Amino acid sequence: MTLAPPARSPAERAHYVRAALPAGGLFAGMTWRISSEPFPLTAQLVEELTALGPQLLAFYRACNVMYRHSVQGKLPRWVADYLDAGKPKELIELSRSDRFENAVPRVIRPDIILGNDRCFITELDSVPGGIGLTGWLGKTYGELGDDIVGGQFGMMEGFAVAMQVEKESFSVVVSEEAATYRPEMQWLGQQIGFRVMRPEELTNLSNVRTLYRFFELFDLPNIPNAPALMEAAVRGDVTVTPPFKPQLEEKMLFAFLWMEQLQPFWQEQLGEKMFDQLRQVFPYTWIVDPTPLSPGAAIPGLGIHDWREMARFSQKKRKLVLKISGFHEQAWGSRGVYVGHDLSSGRWAEAIERALASFPQHPFILQRFEKSRLVDAQYFDFEVNAVQMFKGRVRLCPYYFVVNDTTNLGGILATICPADKKLLHGMPDAILAPCRAQEPGASL
């Protein structure tokens, strides 16, 4: 490895980072602001985020068991009915195959918002973008001498071990729907040695032992060789990860954790301590089911009898988020999301009606909106050749790589958005940076 020349000033560091960008970029048609420094995290927060990996793996495994128990009649049938809603019969049958009964995603990425007094997870992504980008960021800032969380090569090493990458037997297929992320996966493939394919190239599976599926399951009709790939997975000829389990890709999984009827199940599967810990970081979540309630019944936590009553909530009381649960083109990339207190009462009422009309084919969930803290952020403005400061809000995306019963934290991507943004995601005026740990005792 060629070490970077000594670069101490913010200008030198920022120019080094920009110069290191691959010729074709990392996100097709997307740019971001470059910081001269990694985003600092307290040592305690890094420790908490490291401990979160095994908890999220346990949650995924418990969700897997919950679904199967519901299908088998050991838990209420409505659990599986919710999770199967809107899916084609063939995919449901495939997801229940004994061949990958215990399979869970090998990459787990939560979206974590820094609140004023705690962190909380807005959703889990088992087909996450940013793996290659976070790897490149860690490598590049590591060359500048920064102590990156996960290590300078943590993302590359973690992905390689989790996927059991072997040059001739592992490949990644990226759909056209996810084409924005193809450049970052191609860069990652160049670093650790695997091929990135387009869906139409999936004509010969004989040389593929493990395949990373970089496409959502709603996109299967646009994958020309999907039937052959699914058959090969059932036969055991090809291991596909994330597995063909749409039930593990629903945002409504959070809602089940809050249902009192299922509390004994969660406590048995997770243990009381982990159950309580996850309820600390998962915001209260409801499935927006328009089925009429019995007289006198109320929706827990809201004190209303009908979802439409939310339309009369004051702006202060509308600190709620409606989002489509999954298996839909609007269910990823911060699309299909409605922040109640950011909308007029009329538009909020329209969003509620849209959610109700979407059921049961494409269920919506409702979550409590958790306020994020403000942080001081800096980026380098190349036009004026100077550091610019602004107040921002942070989303942290730690990447956990699953190997058997363990999770390895490969790196953490920080997205710092301007303070007026309600939805925190990659955008041209956001900073994307790796994270580093501060000395013990330092504050964020």
N, C-alpha and C positions, 0 to 999 in steps of 0.2 A: 504494500500500500504506500502511495506517495503522500507524505504528510503535507498539510497546508503550510504555506509560509507564515511566519509570525504575523498575526493580525489582531491587534489590540483595540484599535479605535472602533466605535460603532460603524463608521463608514466602511472601513476595511472589512469588517466582518460581514456586513450586509452585502457588499459587492462580491465577496467570496461566495456567499450562499447563492446569489443570483447567477453568478458565473458557473456554478456547479450544476445548474438545472440541465437535464437531458435536452438534447436538441429538439425533440418532439414534445417536450413538456411532460407532465405527469397526469394532468386531467385535460381531456380534449376540450379546447375552447374555454377553459376556466383559468382565472388568475386569482391571486390573493396578495395581501400585504406581507412583506417580509420583515420580521423582527431581527434585530442584531443579536438578540439573546433568546435562549430557551425560556419557556414559561416556568417560573419557580413554584415549587410545591413544598410545603412543610414536610419534614421528615415523618411526622405523625400521619399526615394525609397519605403519603406514599405507602406507609405501613398499612393503613386502612384499605387502600386500594389493592394492595397485594393480597390481603386477606379476603377481599371481596370475590376473587376468582373462584376459589373452591365453593363459596356459597352459591354463586350463580350456576356453577356446574351441578351442584346438588339440586338447585331449583329446576334446571332443565330435566334432570333425571326424574325428579318427582313429577313433573308435568307429563313426562313420557308414561310413567306408571299410572297417573291419574286418568289419562286418556284410555289406556288399555283396560283398567279396572272398570271404567264406565261402559266400554264396549262389552265387557264380560258380565256386567250386571252387579259388580261388587261396589260400585258407586252409582249415583243417580245417572240415568241415561241422558238427561238433559246436558250433562257436561260434554259428551261426545257430539250430541246434536248441535250444540253451539259451535264447536270446533270444526265440524264437518260442513257447516252451512256454506253453500255456494260453490263447493268443490265438485268436480266431476267424479262420477262413481269409480272410474278406473284408478284415479289418483288416491281415492280413499282406500280402495282395496290394496293398492301398492303400499300405502303407508302402514298397513297392518300386517305386512309380510313378516313371517317369523325370521326371515333371513337377516333382517336388521332390526330385530325387536328392541335391542337396547341401545341402538345407535343414536347419538346426539351430535350436534355440530362440533367440529374440531376447532373452530374459531368463535369466540364469544366476545361481543363488543357491546357494552352498555353505553348509552348516552347519559352522562352524569352532569348535572347542573350544580354549581357551587351556590348554596343558599347562604343566608346570613349566619345561621348557626349550625348548619349541617349540609350534607350532600344528599341529593335524591336522583333517582334514575327515572327518566321519562319513558324510555323504552329499551328493549334489547334487540340487537340486530345479529342474526346468525348468518346473513349473507352481506357482510359489511364492506363498504368501500373504504379506501384509505390505508390498506395494508402496505401497499408499495410506497405510497406517499410518506407514511410514518416511518417506514424503513429508510427512505432516502433522507428524510429530515434528521433522523438519529445518526446516520452515517456522516452527513455533511457537518452538522454542528459538533459531532464527536471529533471530526478532523480539526475543528477549531479549539479542541481541548476541553469541551464541556462534558461534564459527567451526566450523561443522559440516563433517565430512568429506564431500566431494562437493558442498558448497555448499548454501545455504538452499533452493534450488529444484532441486537436482541430480536428485532422483527424478522430478519432473514433467517436467523438460526431457529427461532421459535416456529416459523411457518414450515421450514424444511423438516424439522423433527416431527411436528404434528402430522404432516402430510406424507411422511416417509418418502421424501423426494428422492427418486432415482431417475437419472436423465432419460432413460428409455421407457420408463413405465408410469411416469406421473405427468399429467397435463392439466391445464386450466382452460375451460371454455367460457368465453365472455359473449353474452348475447348482444344484439343490437340495442335492446332496451337499456343495457348497462354499458354501452360503448364508451361513455365518458370516462370510465375507469380502465379501459383497455391499456392505455399507455403506462399507467402505474404498474399493472400486472406484467406487462412486457419488460419493464425495467427490473422488476423483482425476479422474473424468469432469467434475465441475463445474469443476475447476481448469484443465483443458487442453482441454475441449470434445469429449467423445465420449459416446455413449449406452451404458448398461449394460442388457442385456436378460436376460430369463429364457428358458430353452430354448424354451418354447411360443411365444415371440414371433419365432422364426426362421422366419417364414412367407414373407417377401419378402426375398430376397437381392439384388435388383436395385440397391439403394442402398448395398450393402456391398462395398467393395473389399478391405479387410483386416479380419480378425476375430481377436480375441484369445480363445483357448479357455481359459476358466477352469473346466475340469473335467478329471478324470482319464479316461483312455481306457477303463478298466473300466466307467465310468459311461455309456458310449455307449447302451446299451439304454434308459436313462432320458431320453435327449435325443430328443424326438419327431421332429425334422426332421434327425436325424443323417445318414440316407442322402442327402438332397438336398444337405446341406452337403458331404459327402464327394465326391459327384459334381461339385459346383461347383468343389471344390478340384482335382480331377483335370483338369477342363476348363481350369482357369486363370482362371475367372471370379472366384474369391475366393481370396485368400491367407490361409490359416489358420496361426496361430502360437500355441503351439508346433505343429510339424508333426505329422501323423498318423503318428508313428513310435514305437510302444511300446517298440522295442528301445533307444531313447535314454533311457527313463525307468525302466530297471532298475538297482537297486542293485548287481547282480552285475557291472556294468561295472568296478567296482574290482577284482574278482577276476581279470579277464583281464589287468590290468596286472601282476599278480604271477606269472602262469603262464610258466614258463621256455620252453615251446614257442612262445610268442608274442613273446618278447623281441626277436628280430630285426625283427619287424613294428613294434613300438613304437619301437625305436631309429631305424628308417628314417623313420617318420611324424613323430616328435617331435624327433629328434636326441637324442644321448646325454645332453646336459646337462639338457634339459627332462624326459626320461624319469626321470633320477635325482631331479630336483626334485619331480616328482609322487609318486614312491615315498617321498619324505621326508614328505609331508603326507597321503597316503592310507594308512590303517591296513591291515595285512595282512588280506586277505579271501579266504575260501573259498566255493565253491558247495557246498551240502550235497546231494550226489548220492549216493544209497544204492546205486548200482551196485557190486556186489562187486569188490574189487581182486584182482589176481592174487596168488598166494602169494608172500610175502616183500615185497610192496609196502607202502608206508606213505603216509599222508596227509602231504604236505609241511608242515613246521613244527610238526606236532603229534605225530609219532612214533607214531601209532596206525594200526591196520589197518581199524577199523570205527568209524563215528561214535558208536555206542552206548558205546564205551569212554570217551567224555567223561563219561558219567554217574558214573564212578568217580573223576573228578578231585577233588582236595581243593578246598576253597573258594579257597585261594590260587591254585591252578592254573586255577580257573574264571573268571578275569578275561577273559571272552569274552562276546560279544553275538550272540544269534540274532535275525534279523529277516527278515520276508518281503520278497522282492526287489522285487516290483512287480505291477501289474495286478491289484490286489485292494483291497477296501475297507479292509483292515487295514494297507495298505502306506504310509499317509501319516498325518501328525498324531501321530507317536510312538506309534502303535498297532502291535500285532503285534510288539513288541520284548521280548526276554527277556534280562536281564542276569544272567549265570551266578552270580557271587559274591554277588548280592543275593537269590538264591533258595535254598531248602532243596535238599538233594540230590535229594529226591523230586520236587519241582516242576521242577528242572532236567532230570531224566530224562524227565518228561512233555513238557517243551518240545522236547527232542531227538526224541522219538517223533512229536510233532506236525509237526516240520519234515520228518522222513523220510516220513511219511504224505502230506504235502502235495506231494511230488515225484511226477511232473514237472509237474502242472498249475500249481502255484504254488510254485516253488522258493524255498527259504530261503537266506540267506547267513549266514556266521559271520565275525565281525570280532574282532580283538583289542581289548579294552577299554583305552582310553588315559585315564589319570587326568587330571582337570582341576585347575588350580591354584585356590587360595583367594584371593579378593580382598576388600578392605573395601568394602562397598556402603552407600549411604544412600538412604532414601526419606523422604517427608514423610507423617507420620501426621496426617490432617486432624481426627481425633477429639480428639487431645490438642494439636494445633497445634504439633507439634515434629518435628524431624528424628530419625529412628531409624536406628541403625547395625546391620549384621549381616554375618556372613561369608557370602560367596556364591561360586557358580561361574558362569562366563560362557560363553554361546554368542554368537558373532558371525555375523551374516548380511549379508555384503556383496552388493549388487545390481549386477550388471554388465549393461549394455545393449549389445547387439551391433548394430553398424552396419557392414555390409560386412565388412572384415577387422579392424576395431578393436573394442575393448571400452571402455566408459566406466563408471567407478565412480560410480554415482549417489548412494549413501549406504550406511551400515552400521547395521543394527539390532543393539543389544546387549540380550540377555535375561539378566538376572542372577537366578539361582534360589538359594533357601536351600541351604546347604552339604550338607544330608542328601539332596538329590535326585540320583538317578543319571541320570535323563533330563532334559535341559535343554530346556525349551520353555515357551511362554506359559502362565501359570497365574495365579490370583488373587494369590498371594503372591510373584510374580516382578516385578522391575522391567523395564519396557520403555523404552529411551531411545536417542536417536541417539548418535553418537560424535563426538568432537572430537579433534584432534591436539594433543599437548603440545609444548612447546618442545623442540628438539633437546637430547639429553642427559638428559631427564627419564625416570624409571623408571615402570613401570606401577603 
